Amino acid sequence: MSLQETSARHIIPWAKPVFAGREKEYVEDAFVSTRISGGHYIERFEREFAAFCGSPHGLAVSSGTSALYLALRALGLGPGDEVIVPGFTFVAPVNMILETGATPVYADVDPLTWCLDPVSAGGKVTRRTKAILPVHLYGNVCHMQGLLDLARSKNLCVVEDAAQAAFSSCQGRYAGTWGDMGCFSFHATKTIFMGEGGGVLTPNRSYYEKMLVLRDHGMRKDKRYWHDVRGYNFRLTNLQAAVGCAQLENVERIIHCRRKVYEWYCQYLNVIEGVTLQVFRPEVTPVVWTMAVRVDPRYFKGDRDFMMKALGRAGIETRPGFYPVSAMELYQASPLPVAEEIAARIICLPFYSDLSEEQIVLICEEIKKIRA
Ligand SMILES: Cc1ncc(COP(=O)(O)O)c(C=O)c1O
């Protein structure tokens, strides 16, 4: 069956969870043990994920969103505080800042890396600023040295959103281990996944202990049913962690496969005029999350949305770039010229660890067919 004949059905999905090894065995083990809520896979995942990333403390939680919320709550943020965040991002970090009662202050992104611009961030600092929340977009790593210098000079905390950048590194240091806390998502589309799930890494024992209590209803660890703070149920289950442990066991292979997929894309996309790739600074070693490309409509028969529809008809599932917060009334943001220019031109192409070279050639051929 040709791609055209299957037009109604996506045959190359945008993302796909690829089971790397012992997922089924570990889930069955957790199931048979009857430890389906708490259980040893959770502690194992926390220990092994933190060790792999070189972080002293790891906490597993129910999602990337709850990871962000716990991190911001551990900082004690509330009304009157400001947090600097990029205006071009998946919106979870913005929503979680708002949820604490603090005010998100939107900075623009770099036109090449598409990540938080330290200069723009610096221009947003006021006497109310308490933290910077860089988002490592699409697997890139933000200019952390510049952001940490800014944070130190103004006495600000740094919470990294590494949901899209697990195992990407800069100068040999993993995304999510540069700041006071780093937050991760293990959603089904992510580099390692559990269906739903998240995590926080921190070098700071006090933040870790606060999050441990907040994750479990705010209940004191040494006094059951005693609460000094209002908390949540942001726990991960043993079944989800079992999947995560199996993924982590094969993480080197997953990283290798994703690098290969990225190399193939570079090889075949670089020859298509009008398509540009996100720039990774030389010191960044990315593990790409999704193949985000910027398209110049002058070289194609239509704009980004036209191209996505054409690819969809050819059986290739894609996603658009995120809308900048300034485009959505809800977030009441001032204009963000770079974010606005980039966002409308980004297409995220299929990306997962067993995507084949043949499939990538096919995707690139379909893009070429849309050329003007
Ligand atoms: C940058 C970013 N932050 C946070 C999240 C939220 O993660 P989750 O979906 O696990 O809650 C996501 C999810 O895609 C994300 O891309």
The ligand as an ORCA input file, in Angstrom:
! r2SCAN-3c Opt
* xyz 0 1
  C       8.975     21.802     28.308
  C       7.961     20.962     29.021
  N       7.747     21.167     30.317
  C       6.864     20.438     31.006
  C       6.124     19.459     30.395
  C       5.091     18.730     31.185
  O       5.362     17.382     31.303
  P       4.159     16.342     31.556
  O       3.403     16.221     30.294
  O       4.879     15.085     31.937
  O       3.346     16.883     32.677
  C       6.317     19.192     29.047
  C       5.525     18.155     28.372
  O       5.645     17.909     27.202
  C       7.260     19.968     28.326
  O       7.459     19.787     27.037
*
